[in-house]
């Protein structure tokens, strides 16, 4: 096995282990959620800028149907904390 094949095999094994960790711990891939999250309205963004995270979350969920994990991932992306 050459070096490239060994590295490929190691990466595949690491990806397999990460998937196991995610599935067994209930952790979510917040980065993927943020990418897939519906865009926030200007009203939601304004609430976030005002520090009214709870109101922003409720409005975002009402407008988009997003769950809490998706909402928080989207907000991290918006605020640059992700």
C-alpha positions as CSV (number, residue, x, y, z in Angstrom):
1,X,0.0,0.0,0.0
2,X,1.5,3.4,-1.0
3,X,1.4,6.5,1.1
4,X,-1.7,8.0,-0.6
5,X,-3.6,4.8,-0.1
6,X,-2.6,4.6,3.6
7,X,-3.7,8.2,4.1
8,X,-7.0,7.5,2.4
9,X,-7.6,4.5,4.5
10,X,-6.8,6.5,7.7
11,X,-9.2,9.3,6.7
12,X,-11.9,6.7,6.0
13,X,-11.4,5.2,9.4
14,X,-11.5,8.6,11.1
15,X,-14.7,9.5,9.3
16,X,-16.2,6.2,10.4
17,X,-15.3,6.8,14.0
18,X,-16.7,10.4,13.9
19,X,-19.9,9.1,12.5
20,X,-20.1,6.6,15.4
21,X,-19.5,9.3,17.9
22,X,-22.2,11.5,16.4
23,X,-24.7,8.7,16.3
24,X,-24.0,7.5,19.9
25,X,-23.8,10.8,21.6
26,X,-26.7,12.5,19.9
27,X,-24.4,15.3,18.8
28,X,-25.3,17.2,15.7
29,X,-23.1,18.6,12.9
30,X,-23.8,22.3,13.6
31,X,-21.8,23.4,10.6
32,X,-23.9,21.3,8.2
33,X,-27.0,22.5,9.9
34,X,-26.0,26.1,9.4
35,X,-25.2,25.5,5.8
36,X,-28.6,23.8,5.2
37,X,-30.6,26.2,7.4
38,X,-33.1,28.5,5.8
39,X,-32.0,32.1,5.6
40,X,-33.1,34.4,8.4
41,X,-35.4,37.3,7.7
42,X,-34.2,40.8,8.4
43,X,-36.5,41.0,11.4
44,X,-34.8,37.9,12.9
45,X,-31.4,39.4,12.2
46,X,-32.4,42.7,13.8
47,X,-33.6,40.9,16.9
48,X,-30.3,39.1,17.1
49,X,-28.4,42.3,16.8
50,X,-30.5,43.7,19.7
51,X,-29.5,40.7,21.8
52,X,-33.1,39.4,21.8
53,X,-32.1,35.8,21.0
54,X,-35.1,34.1,22.4
55,X,-37.5,36.3,20.5
56,X,-35.4,35.8,17.4
57,X,-35.4,32.1,17.8
58,X,-39.1,31.8,18.2
59,X,-39.7,34.0,15.2
60,X,-37.1,32.1,13.1
61,X,-38.7,28.8,14.0
62,X,-42.2,30.1,13.2
63,X,-41.0,31.5,9.8
64,X,-38.9,28.5,8.8
65,X,-40.2,25.5,10.7
66,X,-36.6,24.9,11.9
67,X,-35.8,22.9,15.1
68,X,-33.7,24.3,17.9
69,X,-30.4,22.8,16.8
70,X,-30.9,24.2,13.3
71,X,-31.9,27.5,14.7
72,X,-28.9,27.8,17.0
73,X,-26.5,26.7,14.2
74,X,-28.0,29.3,11.9
75,X,-27.7,32.0,14.5
76,X,-24.0,31.1,15.1
77,X,-23.5,31.5,11.4
78,X,-25.2,34.9,11.4
79,X,-23.4,36.3,14.4
80,X,-20.0,34.9,13.3
81,X,-19.7,32.7,16.4
82,X,-19.8,29.4,14.6
